[in-house]
Every structure is written in C-alpha cells, then in structure tokens.
Amino acid sequence: MATKRKRGIILPKTTAFISYAHADRKYGAQAKNVLAEIGIEAFLAHDDLHVSDEWRARIIEELRRCDLFVPLLSEDLDRKSVV
C-alpha cells in the first residue's frame, strides 16, 4: 500500500508493532500517536485487537508485516517472560 505525503509524492506506507507491558499501555498509546504524526501506522494490541479477534494469530500477522519493531523497555516489561 502507499500513502500520500506533501507535494503529491507517493511513498510506501510504513508500519510498526509496539511491544509493551500491560502496565505501560499509556506509553504505548503515546508512542503510537508520535509515530502517526510522522506517517507511521502502528499496531498496539489494546487499541487494535477486538474481542472477536483470534488475538494470537493477529499478533503474529502484525509482527510479520511490520517494518519496525518498537519495544517499550521498562521494569514492568522486564517482569514479563515474553517481549
């Protein structure tokens, strides 16, 4: 897919996957907003997963298709066994 930028230039859309601890979801939302401001579409589980989604398959799909992996490192993430 492509996205339109200033002056009519067409650039490929860049996507990101934000990995974070549940306790840090507000920082994930902040990161998603900053990325959106520079034209990067980010996947954030608590925003983009729906109750009916097969969440594990969706997360794997999003990881495979992303251009950028953005881990939010914190003490809370350190306590998790999976990034």
Legacy VTK file of the C-alpha trace (Angstrom):
# vtk DataFile Version 3.0
C-alpha trace
ASCII
DATASET POLYDATA
POINTS 83 float
0.000 0.000 0.000
1.052 3.568 -0.489
0.304 6.728 1.353
0.213 10.266 0.006
2.575 12.803 1.522
3.184 16.518 0.959
3.525 17.818 -2.589
1.774 14.776 -4.082
4.695 12.402 -3.572
3.585 8.793 -3.084
5.637 6.828 -0.572
5.194 3.280 0.708
3.282 3.064 3.985
5.498 2.201 6.946
4.042 0.056 9.730
5.249 -0.572 13.264
4.500 -3.085 16.009
4.707 -1.675 19.537
5.580 -4.232 22.226
4.871 -3.183 25.801
3.893 -4.435 29.243
0.189 -4.079 30.070
1.089 -1.629 32.855
2.778 0.590 30.240
-0.148 0.797 27.805
-0.425 4.585 28.222
3.181 4.885 26.983
2.286 2.598 24.097
-0.550 4.953 23.170
1.843 7.904 23.319
4.314 6.085 21.059
1.519 5.244 18.597
0.484 8.917 18.459
4.052 10.090 17.834
4.518 7.515 15.073
1.197 8.568 13.492
2.374 12.186 13.421
5.253 11.164 11.158
3.111 8.930 8.968
3.830 5.524 10.513
0.841 3.266 11.158
1.423 1.366 14.421
-0.228 -1.739 15.857
-0.986 -1.509 19.571
-2.760 -4.562 20.992
-5.053 -2.770 23.448
-6.212 -0.408 20.679
-6.253 -2.699 17.678
-7.371 -6.113 18.938
-11.086 -6.778 19.238
-12.808 -9.320 21.458
-13.747 -11.440 18.455
-10.212 -11.463 17.005
-8.078 -14.549 17.160
-5.552 -12.498 19.136
-2.552 -14.828 18.879
-2.863 -15.164 15.092
-3.444 -11.421 14.708
-0.345 -10.558 16.744
1.793 -12.948 14.675
0.349 -11.472 11.470
1.117 -7.923 12.619
4.663 -8.905 13.638
5.300 -10.469 10.226
4.049 -7.482 8.266
5.573 -4.656 10.313
8.530 -2.640 9.059
9.559 -1.524 12.544
9.508 -3.325 15.877
9.269 -0.853 18.758
9.840 -2.426 22.196
8.978 -0.158 25.131
11.515 -1.232 27.720
10.596 -0.841 31.377
10.777 -2.644 34.690
7.257 -3.954 34.016
8.345 -5.424 30.680
11.375 -6.971 32.371
8.989 -8.932 34.624
7.253 -10.460 31.595
8.574 -13.676 30.096
7.723 -12.587 26.537
8.533 -9.311 24.781
LINES 1 84
83 0 1 2 3 4 5 6 7 8 9 10 11 12 13 14 15 16 17 18 19 20 21 22 23 24 25 26 27 28 29 30 31 32 33 34 35 36 37 38 39 40 41 42 43 44 45 46 47 48 49 50 51 52 53 54 55 56 57 58 59 60 61 62 63 64 65 66 67 68 69 70 71 72 73 74 75 76 77 78 79 80 81 82
